[in-house]
Amino acid sequence: MKVNIQDINKAFENRIRLGIMTVLMANESFDFVSLKMQLNLTDGNLASHVRALEELGYIQSSKQFIGRKPNTAYAIMDSGREAFINHIRALETLLKIK
């Protein structure tokens, strides 16, 4: 079986982006603080990675106030879901090579 290594999405090679996408695939949305705690990241580290995924059109953010506190939540977009599923399938195919 031949694998096209190009099917492995470079955006998901980073463990943090992989973690963000995994959490968002399993949840309708996730707010910044909860995502930061779930993945054990700093504010700056998470911010830079969600920005990169937003720029690729894989996730979207929504900002609101809860009480007087700002809250940013993230959700996966259809293009992100499709790209992530294709990435996982490529990895599975690669692992099946004998």
GUKELO-727359 format. One record per atom (N, C-alpha, C): residue in one letter; x, y, z. Coordinates in pm, whole numbers, padded with zeros to 5 digits, always signed. Atoms other than C-alpha are relative to their C-alpha. Example, Ala and Ser with C-alpha at 12.3 -4.5 7.8 and 13.67 -1.06 7.14 Angstrom:
<tibas>
A+00089-00119+00000A+01230-00450+00780A+00090+00120+00000S-00082-00119-00006S+01367-00106+00714S-00077+00109+00073
</tibas>
This chain:
<tibas>
M+00084-00117+00000M+00000+00000+00000M+00089+00124+00000K-00079-00121+00013K+00136+00338-00099K-00070+00114+00072V+00056-00112-00074V+00086+00643+00124V+00053+00129-00061N-00041-00132+00045N+00092+00998-00001N+00028+00084+00125I-00041-00073-00120I+00287+01177+00272I-00055+00143-00001Q+00057-00134+00012Q+00138+01504+00142Q-00137+00010+00067D+00131-00001-00066D-00194+01400+00301D+00011+00030+00149I-00021-00035-00140I-00042+01459+00644I+00010+00152+00008N+00016-00146-00004N-00141+01817+00729N+00103+00061+00094K-00107-00064-00077K+00153+02027+00847K-00055+00083+00116A+00060-00081-00107A-00082+02245+01056A-00021-00081+00127F+00028+00085-00115F-00144+01947+01285F+00123-00077+00049E-00121+00068-00046E+00217+01833+01327E+00038+00042+00141N-00030-00051-00133N+00246+02046+01639N-00095-00062+00101R+00083+00068-00100R+00120+01871+01953R-00107+00090+00059I+00099-00093-00056I-00059+02184+02078I-00117+00016-00096R+00108-00013+00099R-00255+02231+01755R-00078-00130-00011L+00067+00130+00000L-00330+01860+01754L-00095-00010+00120G+00083+00001-00120G-00463+01895+02110G-00120+00091-00012I+00109-00095+00018I-00672+02201+02027I-00107-00061-00090M+00095+00059+00095M-00831+02027+01730M-00072-00120+00060T+00061+00117-00063T-00894+01709+01929T-00110+00042+00097V+00100-00049-00095V-01075+01900+02204V-00120+00057-00074L+00110-00061+00073L-01281+02096+01952L-00080-00100-00083M+00074+00105+00071M-01372+01782+01756M-00099-00068+00094A+00083+00071-00097A-01519+01636+02075A-00103+00091+00068N+00087-00095-00067N-01698+01954+02190N-00050+00103-00100E+00057-00101+00090E-01927+02204+02022E+00082+00128+00002S-00089-00115-00016S-01714+02488+02159S+00073-00015+00133F-00081+00006-00121F-01455+02546+02428F+00057+00139+00023D-00050-00136-00023D-01357+02871+02597D+00151-00002+00027F-00145-00015-00007F-01001+03001+02618F+00057-00056+00132V-00053+00043-00131V-00951+02942+02993V-00010-00151+00016S+00017+00146-00012S-01092+02588+02982S+00096-00074-00092L-00094+00061+00095L-00883+02505+02675L+00143+00008+00053K-00134-00019-00058K-00572+02645+02842K+00023-00100+00113M-00014+00093-00112M-00635+02435+03153M+00002-00145-00049Q+00009+00137+00053Q-00727+02120+02956Q+00134-00044-00060L-00125+00034+00069L-00401+02135+02756L+00124+00041+00079N-00110-00042-00087N-00187+02279+03040N+00097+00094-00074L-00078-00095+00079L-00066+02579+02837L+00000+00137+00065T+00000-00140-00041T+00027+02939+02901T-00094+00078-00092D+00087-00085+00082D-00193+03221+02770D+00063+00027-00137G-00067-00036+00124G+00062+03325+02509G+00016-00118-00095N-00018+00119+00083N+00128+02973+02387N-00131-00039-00067L+00130+00035+00057L-00240+02895+02341L-00044+00105-00101A+00043-00108+00090A-00310+03235+02183A+00067-00010-00136S-00070+00006+00129S-00044+03191+01916S-00048-00118-00084H+00044+00117+00076H-00168+02844+01819H-00144+00011-00048V+00137-00016+00049V-00538+02929+01805V-00004+00105-00111R-00007-00101+00107R-00449+03235+01596R+00040-00066-00132A-00045+00068+00121A-00264+03013+01349A-00112-00085-00060L+00110+00084+00049L-00561+02774+01325L-00115+00086-00053E+00101-00093+00052E-00799+03069+01281E+00039+00053-00137E-00049-00052+00129E-00585+03209+01000E-00013-00102-00112L+00017+00107+00099L-00605+02874+00824L-00148-00028-00029G+00144+00022+00018G-00984+02883+00855G-00049-00130+00060Y+00037+00127-00061Y-00995+02571+01071Y-00087+00017+00125I+00082-00027-00117I-01145+02726+01385I-00046+00145-00006Q+00046-00137-00009Q-01339+03039+01467Q-00017+00036+00147S+00018-00046-00137S-01358+03248+01781S-00124+00087+00009S+00111-00091-00028S-01651+03427+01936S+00029+00063+00136K-00030-00074-00122K-01608+03694+02200K-00129+00055+00058Q+00117-00052-00070Q-01864+03791+02459Q+00040+00037+00142F-00023-00027-00141F-01890+03916+02814F-00092-00088+00080I+00079+00076-00096I-02006+03691+03094I+00011+00078+00129G-00007-00098-00109G-02097+03930+03369G+00082+00117-00052R-00089-00109+00043R-01820+04185+03342R+00131-00054-00057K-00125+00060+00046K-01555+03940+03229K-00009-00038-00148P-00002+00043+00141P-01458+03892+02864P+00020-00151-00010N-00011+00144+00021N-01489+03537+02734N+00015-00026-00149T-00021+00039+00139T-01350+03396+02411T-00019-00150-00010A+00025+00142+00022A-01480+03063+02288A+00041-00035-00143Y-00044+00048+00130Y-01356+02856+01996Y-00086-00117-00044A+00075+00112+00058A-01541+02620+01765A+00069-00039-00130I-00061+00050+00123I-01423+02405+01479I-00092+00033-00118M+00076-00029+00122M-01532+02505+01129M-00004-00126-00086D+00011+00118+00087D-01639+02257+00861D+00131-00030-00071S-00129+00021+00068S-01310+02311+00677S+00104-00061+00095G-00092+00055-00099G-01118+02235+00997G-00032-00145+00032R+00042+00139-00027R-01321+01923+01068R+00045-00092-00114E-00039+00079+00116E-01260+01796+00715E+00152-00018-00007A-00146+00007+00005A-00887+01877+00725A+00053-00093+00110F-00047+00082-00111F-00846+01710+01065F-00032-00148-00024I+00037+00139+00031I-01034+01395+00961I+00093-00056-00107N-00091+00046+00105N-00821+01371+00646N+00140-00025+00055H-00131+00016-00064H-00506+01414+00858H+00004-00131+00079I+00006+00124-00081I-00610+01135+01097I-00004-00123-00090R+00005+00113+00094R-00696+00906+00805R+00136-00027-00064A-00134+00016+00057A-00354+00970+00651A+00094-00066+00100L-00083+00063-00103L-00187+00881+00980L-00036-00147+00018E+00044+00140-00013E-00396+00565+01011E+00053-00084-00116T-00050+00071+00117T-00299+00464+00657T+00149-00024+00014L-00143+00012-00019L+00065+00528+00735L+00034-00109+00103L-00024+00099-00104L+00044+00310+01047L-00031-00142-00046K+00039+00132+00050K-00109+00022+00849K+00099-00059-00099I-00100+00049+00097I+00186-00007+00612I+00082-00111+00064K-00080+00113-00051K+00366-00337+00651K+00125-00015-00081
</tibas>
